[in-house]
Amino acid sequence: MDEITVINGKVFECNQCGECCRCLNHIDQLQEYNLGNGVCKFLENNKCSIYNERPNICRGEYLYHMYYEGMDVDEYYHMLHHYCDLIRGGKIDWKKTL
């Protein structure tokens, strides 16, 4: 099972904390996956149990090619890590982000 994001041969270093899968109450496109408490129904042991079939909004490669392709991959990964840190720290302003 492929459980990494790779763009242009560069791997996104995810620490698999699962926090991004615990914020679904803020993402309209993912409400069908929400257990009702913001947690994705497919999150098991901090990993996605449908990783290869997950929605596009959960795919770093898809988001990059759809919205950020002009950005350097390292810069894109840096941006993703920044948002990961904000989510883990409970400091993301969802109203401004989405």
N, C-alpha and C positions, 0 to 999 in steps of 0.2 A: 504494500500500500504506500503510495506516494504521500508523504506528510510534510513536504517542504515547499516553500515558494522559491522558484528559481526564475530569474529574469536575466536574459543575456549572459547566462552562465554564472550569475552571482546569486548566492543563497541568502535568503532572509533568515537571520538568526533569531528564532522565536524561542522564548524560554518556556513555552507551553503552560503558562499560569492559568489560562482559561478565563481570565477576566473579561476579555472582549466578548465572550459567549455568555456573560452574566449581565449584559446591558441591553438586552433585546427590547425591553420596555421603552427604550428611546428611539428605536429604529422601526418605522412603520412597515417597511418592506419585509421584516422578519417576524411579524406578529404571529403567523401560523406556526412558528417554531417555539414560541414563548410558552413556558409552562404556566405562566400567570404571575410569576415572581421576577420576571426579567431573565431567567436562566433558559438557555436553549435546551429543548427536550432531547437533543442529540449529544449533549456534553456528558462524557463519561470519563472519569479520572483525569479531568482537565484536557481531554482530547476529543476531537470531533469524531463521532462514530460513523458519520457519512462524509468524511473528508473528500473523497473523490467525487461525490455527488452533491456536495454542498452548493448553496446558491451563489451566483456570481458576486453578490455584494460581499461575500465572505472570502473571495479569492483575490489575493494580492496581485496576481498576474493580470487578471481581468481588469481590476481597477486601474492598474498602471497603464495598460494598453488602451483603455477606454477614456481615461481622464488625464493621465500624467505622462504620456509617452514622450513628450519633449523634454522631460526632466531627466537628469542623470540618474541612473539606477541607485547609486550610492546615496544621492540626495533624497530620493524617494524612500529608501529604507530608513534613512535618518529621520525623515518626517514620520514614518510609521512607528518607529521606536519612541519618538517624542509623544505621539498619541497613546501608545502603550503605557508609557510612564504616567501620563495624566489619568488614564483610566484606572490603573492600579492604585494610584494615589487618591482617587476619588475627586480629582481636581478638574475634570473636564466640564466645560460649560456646554451641555448638549444642545441648548437652544442656538448657540452661536456656531456650533460645529456642523449641525445638519441643515 
